[in-house]
Amino acid sequence: MKTINHLMKAGLSLLFISILFSGCKKESDDSQQNDENLQYNLKITNPIDNYDVALGSKVTLCIEPDENMSYGDFEKHFYIDNQEINLNEIDIFDIDNIYYNNYAFEWNVSGLSPGSHTLKVEMVNGGTVEAREEITINIVNPKWEEIDITALTGGNNYYINDVFLLNDQIGWIAGYNSTGSKFLLKTTDKGTTWQLVNSGLNIDKIAFYNENTGVAIDNVGKVYKTFDGGASYTLVTDPATGASLFNNAMDISFSQTAGEYQVTARDINDNNKVFRVRLNDNVIIQYTDVMPDSSQLLYEMKFDGANGLIYGMEEDATDLQYIQLTTDNGQSWQGIPIPAPTDWLGGNNHFQVEGGAIVGNNIWLTGGDNSDYLSAFSAVSNDGGATWFIKTVENKLAFDTTSLFDVAIAGSGAYAVNFSAKYQPAMYYSNDNGNTWKPLYEVTTPADNQHVNIVAFKDNNFGIATGDGILYRYIGN
């Protein structure tokens, strides 16, 4: 539901076509040829110099020849440590590549030792090298492992709606298959193996207080609760009428208060509120207006103990993005505006928060614009929202991306994913408050219709990245 709502809201139907294969990005500085006097300049635009590339990954290697070269007249040769490698040129029609004079090649990384290596590209005409570029890349062991769950999901055409990690071993994923199959899967070994827990409820959001007690929202916004780890769910009903207590819930979470959970939803007057609900008897013990004048339909909520974060709110009057924070288990909330970065071309009216995470006083937000500026951003606070590091990150990546779609805090850093298509890395890592983001090439999508758009972490030891027909687990620092 998150993916569909955001893509519809952002109006990316035409934009998605233009970025589908825009893995190559023009750099503003010219390459310097550092050996013989070559005829033309040549720039490797992806990967960026000194970036990490994982064994077993599929990387889009991009070059930008001199604009005065007749590209088709030249042979292209690629070398690792002066040993030639074979690449497949990607035959695509991409307006960005044509305009920027970029060309893409697919490289399946194998057979290299971890450590620093030289990547070299030469363009040869009539046996003469007329352009050359060299960069350094760092080969690393994969930190993520793809897990096959198709036997449990009814095939590989599945979609994951939500992920919840309880501790450093136990977690759940909820989703559905294009054939109509529904599933709630559980792991007790950091995502190595999974078991089918429930196939009767189409779950959109899940949360657990412990291994047995949990709550869920179905695909039409009704709230359910479980006391057997998700094997069975019962509808949360109004104690007075017996009808469903919520029909429009958007997200759900447990704070540290035993016997209570929180729901973001609209009330009968169509106002946006956060509700505190008593688990045992379905009584709403408090509700709070979070952004009464907002037209935003999707509120995401995360709790870490008593600290809670609600994001995805826009104030109509100012176009400012807002978050709500609590430090007392949701008894009180504080609204904080998140302005666009100073270099944001679209202004506040194109600035949209897509992902958020909270651990103690550490808050990370990611997102992008809903226009044609093709920019992504991150916003980080280490003091509970008092001060922020807000950065436009699109120019700091080796490729174009409109948005960092989800984010998860992992130790001193964070992982983020974008709504990624084939030939684009799907995950990035930052450990400097979002000032720089490194692409992790080992998490790539094998087909055009598979996307990674959810990332979750627990204590820097247990991580899941998933989405359309694909599931990865984190296997090491």
N, C-alpha and C positions, 0 to 999 in steps of 0.2 A: 504493500500500500504506500509506503514511503516513496519508493521509486516512481510509481505512477503519479502520485500527487505532485511531486516536485517537478517532474518533467512536464506535466500539464501546466503547472503554475508558471514555470520558467519559459514556456513557449519555445521549446528547443527543437521542434520538428525539423525546421530548415537548418538550424544551427548544428544539430547532431550530424546531419549529412556532411556539413563542411568540415567538422573536426574528426570524422570517423577514422580517417587515416592520417591525421595531421601530427604524426609523431615527430616530424622533422621541423625544427624551428630555426629561423635565421638569427644569427648572432650579429650584433652591431659592429663588433671590432673585426678587423681584417686579420687573416692568418699571416704569420711571419714565416717565410721559408728560411730555414736555418742551415742549409748546406749549399750545394752548387747553385749557380745563377739560373733558376728555372724560369720558364716562359710565363707561367700563369700561377695565380694563387689557388689554394684549395683549402677548404675548411671542413673538419669533422664536426658536425653539429650535434650528433648524438652517438655515443655517450659524451658527456662533458669530461674534460681532462681530470684525471685522478678520481674518477667515480668507481663505485663498487659494482662488479658484475659477478653473478653467482654461477657456479657450475650447474649444468643441466637446464639452464634457462634459455629462453628464446628472446633475442635482443634485436631491436630495429636499429641498425647502424645507418646513420644518415650523413651524406656529404653535400657540401655546397661548392660546386665548381665556380671558377671565375666566370663572370657574366659574359666575358668576351670569347669564351671557349665554345666550340661547337661540340656539345656533349656527345653526340652520337658518333663522332669521328674518333673517339678515344677508347682504348681498352682500359678497364678498371681492374686494378690488382690490390688485394688486401693481404696484410701480413701481420702475424703475431710473432714478435721476437725474430723477425726476418724470415719466418717460415710462412709460405703462402697458404691461405685458407680459402675455401670455396664458399661463396655466398650466393643466395638467390635474390636477384633484383625484384623488388615488389612492383608489379605493373599496375599502377593505380592512377586514376584521374583525380587530382587533388588541387583545388585552386590555390591553396596556400603553397604547396610545393612548386607549382608552376610560377607563381608570382615571386617566390623567394629563391627560385632556382635550386631547390633542394631535391635530393634523390635518396630513396630508401632501399635498404638491403636487409634481408633476414639472416641472422646468424644464430645457429644453435651451438651454444657454448659447451664444449666437452674437451677432455683430454689435457687440460692445463693444470698446473700445480698452483695452489693458493699463493698469493703474493703479487708483487708488482710485475707488470708486463707492458711491452710497447706495442701499441696498435698503429699500424702504418697503412696509408692509402696512397697509391700512385696512379696517375693517369698517363697513359703511354700512347704516343702517336708515331707510327712508322718506326717502332723500336726505340724511340727516344722518350725518356721520362720528362714530361713538360710541366708536371705539377705534383706536389707531394705534401702530405701532412702527417705528423706523428703526434700521438698523445699517450699518456700513461693511464692504464686501467689497473684496478686492483681486483684480482680474482679471489672470491670469498666462497666459503662453503655455504650451501643454502641454509637459511634460517627457517624456511617454511617447507612443509611437506604436503603434497596434495593427497587427500583421502577420498577413496571411492565409497560412496554411500548409496549407489544406484540400486542395490538390492533391497534397500529399506525404503527408498523414495518412489519406487515404481518406474525406474528408468532415469536417464540422465537429463531429461527435460523438466527439471524441478527448479523451484525458486524458494529461497530462504527468506522468511519475513522478519525473524528476530532471533537473537542469540542472548542467552543469559548464562553467565559464569558465576557459580556460587562460591567456589574456593579454588585452590590451585590444582584441583583434580576433577571436579564435578561441574558439568554444564549441560545445557539443553539447547537445541535448535528447533525452530518451528517453521513449517512451510507447507507447500502443496505441489502437486504435479499437474502438468497440462491435461492429463487424462482425468483429473478430478480427484486423485488420491490426496489425502491429507495426512500429515505426520508430525508427531512430536518425538524427537530423538534425544537420547541421553547418553553421556559419556561419564565414566568414572576414572579414566586414565589419561586425562589431558588431550582428549580428542583422538587417541589412537584407534579406539574401537567405539562403535555406537550401537545402541539398542533401541528398537521401536517401542515407545511407551504408550502412545495414543494415536489412533488413526480415525477418530470419530469427529474431532472438532477442528474447524478451519481457524487456526490461531494466528492472529496478527501481532500480538505483543504478549510477552511472558515475563514473569518475575517470581522469584522464590525467596522465602524467608529462611528456610532450611531445606533439607533434602526431601521433606514430605509436604510442607506447607507452601502453597503458591497461589498465584492469581494469574488470570489471562484475559485478554480481550479478543473476541472473535472478529471475523472480517466485516461484520456490520456494526461493530461498536458495543456489543453486549459484554458484560463482565462476568467471569466465572471464577470459582475457587476450587482448589484441590487440597486434599489432606493425605494423598497417597503418591506424591511425587509426579503427578500428571497422568496417572493411569486412568483416573476418572475425574470429571469436572461437574460441578453443579452451578446452575445459574444464580447469580446474585440478584435477589428480588427485594422489592420494597416491602418492609415489614407490615405496612398498613394495607397495601392493595394486593400484594402477591405478584404484581407485574415486575418486569425487568427494571431494576433500579437505574440502569444506564442503557441507552440505545445509541449513544454518540460518543463513547469514550475514545480517547486518542492515544493515551499512554498510561502506564501503570507501574508502580514501584513500591517497594517496602523501605521505610526509614528504619531506624534502630528501635523504634517503639514497638514492643511486642504486642501482637493482637490488632495492629492497625496497618492499613496500606493507603496509598495515595493514588488518585485518579485525576488526570486532566481531561476535562469534558466540557460540553456546553449544557447549560441547564434548559428548562422548559421555555425560558424567555430568550433563548439563543445567546446568552452571555457566556463568556469564557471564564471558567473557574477551575480551581484545583480543590478536590474533595478529599478529606480524611475520613476513611470508612473503617468501622469496627468489624473485624473479620468474623467474629463468632455469630453476630446477629444482624449483620448487614445495615447497621445504623450509621448514617452520616453524622459524625460528631462535629464537623466544622467544614465550611466551604469559604473560599477566599477568591475575590475578583483578582485576576492576574493581569488582564488587559482588556477592559470592557469595550473599548472602542476599536478593537482590532478586527480586521476581516480575515486574518490568517486562520486557516483551517487545521493546521497540523502543529501540535505542540508536542515536543519530545521532552522526557523527564528522566533524570538520572539521580540516584541517591548514593551517597557514601557515608554510612552511619547516620548521624544527625544532619549532615550537610546535604542539601538538595539543589538541583539545577533544573530549570525549565528554560528551553530555548526554542527558537522558531517563531517569535512573535514580532509583529511589525505594527508600529503606531501609524495609523492612517494619516494623521495631520502632518507629521513630519517625515514620513518614510523611514524613520529610524528603526533599526533592529533593537529589540529588547531581550534581556534575559531576566529571570526571576531567581533569586537566591534565598535559601533558608539555612540557618544554623541550629534550629531548634525543632527538628523533626516535622517541619511544615506548619508549626503553629503560627509563624509569621513569615512573610515573604518581602523581599526588597527588590524593586525593579531597577535595573541598571541599563542605560542606553549604550549601545555598541556602535560608535560611528565608523564610517568607512575609512580606510587608510587615506592618508593625505594625498597619495598619488593615484587614487581610484578614479578612473576616467568617467565612470558612469554616475558618480555621485551616490548619495544615500538611496535614491530610488531604484538603483540596480544592485544593491548590496543585500545579500540574503544568507543568513546562517543556515547551514544544512546539518552539521554534526556538532556534538558537544560531549564533553567528559569532565568529571569532577573527582578528585581524590584529595580529601582534606581541603586546604585552601588553594590547591592547584586546579585551575580551570583552563581547558583548551576548547576553542571553538574553531570550526572550519566552515568554508562555504565558497560562494562565488557570486557571479552576477547573473541576471536574467535578461541580459541584452546581448549585443553582438561584440562585446569587448574582449571576450575570451580570457577572463582573468579569474584567478583563484586567490583566496586569502586565508590567513590564520590569525587568531587573536588569542593571546595567552596572558593569564593573570596568575601570579604566585602569591597573592595576598588577599584572596577571597573577593576579587573584583574591584579592589580599590584603585589599582593601576593596571595598565594593559600594554602589551607589546602587540601592535596590530600591523601586519605586514601583507602587502601584495606579493604573492609568491610566484606568479606566473612567469615573471622574467628571471626567476632564480632556478627554474627547472629546465631540463634539456628538451622540452617539448611543450606544446600548447595544451592547456586544460582549462575548462571553464569553471570547474569547481572541485574542491576537495569535499567529497560527499559525506564522509563519516570519519570520526577520529576516536582513538582510544589511548589513554595514558598508560605508559609502560615504564615504570621506574622513573628515571630523571628525564625521559623523553616521551615521544608520542608517535604513534603510527596513524597515517591517514590514507584513505582510499578515494579514488575518483570513480565516476561512472565511466568505466574504461572499455574501449573497444579493442579489437585485434590490432597488434603492432604498437600498442601503447602500454607502458608499465602501469600497473594497477595499484601499487602501494608505495608510500614514501615514509621516511623516518626523519625526525628532527630531534636533536637534543640541545638546541640553543634557543629555546623560546620561539621557534618558528622562523628564525632569521634565515636559516637555510634548510632545505628539504632534500634528502638523498633518495633517488629512486631505487627501489629494491627490485631488480629485474627478474628475480626468481619467481615472483608472483605475477604471472602473465596469464591472459585469457586465451585459451586455445582455439576459440571460434568466435565469429562475429557476434553471435547471439548469446555469449556468455559474459557475465559481468561480475566483478567483485564490488559490492557496495555497502557491506557491513563489516566492521572490524571491532573486536572486543578483546579486552585483556584483563587478567587478574594477577596482580602482584608481580608483573614482569616475568612470570614463569609460564603462564598458560594463556595462549592467544588463539583466536579463531578469526579467519577472514573468509567471507562467504558471500553468496549472492545467487546469480542465475546459473544453475547447473554446475557449480564449482565450490569446493570446500578445501581450505588449507588449515593446517594446525602449526603453531609456532613450536620449533624444536630446539632452540638454543639462542643464547646471546651472541 
